[in-house]
Amino acid sequence: MNVLIIDDHALIREGIALMIKTLRPDASVWQASSYSGGMEIADSEHIDFTFLDLQLPDGSGFNALERIKRQHELMSVVVVSAHEDRPTVMRALEMGAKAFVPKSANTERMRHVVEDLLDGRVYLPESVLGPEAPGDEGEEAWNLTERQKEVLSLLILGLSNKMIARKLNIVESTVKIHVSAILRELKVASRTQAMLAVARQGMKLPFC
C-alpha cells in the first residue's frame, strides 16, 4: 500500500504517517508540503491513498482536489481540513473525495479513521452523518451482487459511468443498469447519498 500525505503542517503529516506505519508497517508513505511537490510524487509513484489538505500555499481550496482527481481518477483522496461544515464536506464528496477527516480529530479518533480507510471503508464526520449509530439495515440487509459492490466502490471514488465501464471491462449501458439497481437497493437518489449510506453502515468495499 502506497500512501501520500500533502499538508504544509509538518506535525500533521508526521502524525498521519506514524498512524499509518503503526497500523500497516509494510505501507510506503510519502510526504509533501505543497501541491506541486505532492503531484511530482503522485506522477512518479503508484499511490493508493492521498491525504490532502484543502489549504495549501500553491493549491488552495478545491482546485487541488479537482486537479488530482482529473489526473489520477482511481486514487482514493482523503480530504483533511480544519473546516468540517456540511457544505464543505458535501462539495468535497461531490468532487470525488473518498473521505473527509477534520483536523480537530484527537489521536484516538484519527487512529480509528485511518484504520477504517486502510481497511476499505468510507469515513465522514458527524457534521454530515449525524451522531446516531448505524441502523438495523446494514450491509447484510443490502442485496448487492459482487459486481454491484465493485461498481459502488468505483462510484464512490468519483468515477464516471464511462470510466467504471473501462475499469471493469463492461459496456457503459450495463454500468447504468447497475448504478440504478444500487441506488434503488440503498434507497437513495444520488451517488453522494449512496456514499453517505455506505459510510453510516461501515461497509467494506473491494476497490477502496
N, C-alpha and C positions, 0 to 999 in steps of 0.2 A: 504494500500500500504506500503510495506516494502522496504526501500532503504538503501544500504550500500555504504559508501564513503571510498575508500582506497587511501590515499595520505599521504606522510610524511611531508607535509607542513600544519600545523595546521590552518593557515589563510585561505587556500583554502578549507579545509574540513569544517570549520565553515561557510564560505561564501556560499558554496553549500547547507549545511544543513539548514541555515537560509532561503535561497531562497525556498527550498522545503517546509519547515514548513509554510512559508508565503503563498505559493500557495495551499498547501494541509495540513491544520492544523491537520488533522487526520492521517497523514502519520507517520510511525515509522521509525526513522533514526538511524543507527548505524555508528560509525566511527572507522577506524583503521589506524595506521601509518605505517603498514607493510603488506606484502603479507600474511605472516603466521598468523598474527592477524586477517586479513580480512577473511581468509579461515576458521578460527575457528568459526567466526560468521556465515559465509555462510553455513557451515556444520551443524550448530545447529538451524538456523532460516530459514524460508521460505523467501528468498529475491527475490523481483521482479526486482529491478534495482540495478546494481553496477556501481558506478563511479570509474574508475580505472586509476590511474596514471601509465604511462608506465615506469617511472624511480623510482623504489622503491629499497631500500637498499638490500632487500632479494628476489627480483623478477624483475630484470631489463629487459628492452626490451619487447619482445613479449612473453617471456616464461610464465609470469604470466597470460596473456590473454589466451594463449593456454591451460594451466592447468585448469583455471577457466571454460572455455567452455567445456573442456573434462569432468569435474566433474559435471557441472551444465548447461546442454545444453539449458534448457528452460529459463535461466536467461538472461535478457537484460543487456548487458555490454556496458557501455558508456565510451569510452577512453577519458581521459583528459591528454593533453600533451602540452609541450612547443614547440614541433615541429609539424608544420601543413603542411609540404611539401607533394606534391601529392603521392610520393612513400610510405611515412609513413602512410598516411591516407588509401590508397588503400590496403596496406598489412593488416592493422587492420580490414578493412571490410571483406577481404577475409578469415580472421581467425575467423570471427563470431561476431565482434563488431557491435552493432546496430547503434551507433552514434559516432561521433568524435568531441570533444569540445576543441578548443585551449585555453590555459591558458591566452592568450592575450586578451580574450573577456572582454569587460567592463561590469559593473554591469547591464546596460540595456540589452545588448546583451545576457548575461548569463541568465537573467530572461526569455527572450524570448526563449532561448534554452531549459531551464528546463521546461517551460510551455508546449512547443511542445512535449517534450519527455514524460512527465507525461500524456499528452492527447493522446498518442498512435501514434505520428508522428516520422519521422526519421529526424535527424539533421546532416548535413555535412557542413564543412566550404567552403568558396568561392574558396579556392585553388583547390577544386575538382569540385564543381558545376559551378563555374564562377559567375560573378556579375549580369548576366542577370536575369530578372524576369521570373517567370513561363510563359510558352506559353499558347496558347488558348486551347490546348488539355490537359485539366486537368483530375482529377479523374472522372468527369461526362462523359468524352468522352471515357473512357475505359469501354468496355462492359464485365465486370467481374462478375461472379456469386458470391454469398456469400461464397460458398465452395472454389472458386478460391482465394478470398480475404483471407480466412483462410490459405490456402496453401502458398500464397505470404507472409503473416505475419510470418509464421514459417520459410519460406525460408530465409527471411531477418534476422531472429535470428540465422542463420547459421546451421540449422538442415539439416541432410541428408534426402534423399527421404525415407529411411527406418524409420528414426525417425519421420518424418512427418506422415507417414502411421500409425505408432503406436499411435501417439498423437491423430490423427483424427479417428482412428479405421477403416481404409480403407486399401485396398491392395496397395502394392508399385507400381504396374503397373498403377493403377489409378492416383497415385501421379505424375508419369512421364507424363501421358497424360495432367494433369492439369498444370504442370510446362511448358510443351511445348506450351500449349494454352496461358498461361500468358505471356511468353516471346514474343510470336507472337503478342499478343494484345498490349503489351507495346512497340513493335518494337525495342527490344533489343536482344542481342545474349548470354547474360550470367546472372547469378544471381547477380553479382556485378553491372552490368549495370542496372538491374531491381531496385536495391536499390537506385541507383543514380536518376533514373526516379521518383521513389516514393518520394524521398527527395525533388526534384525540384517542384513537384506538391503539396506537403504538404498533401499527402493522409493519412487519419487516418486508422490504421489497428486494427483488433479485438484483437490480442494477444500481441501487443507491448505496 
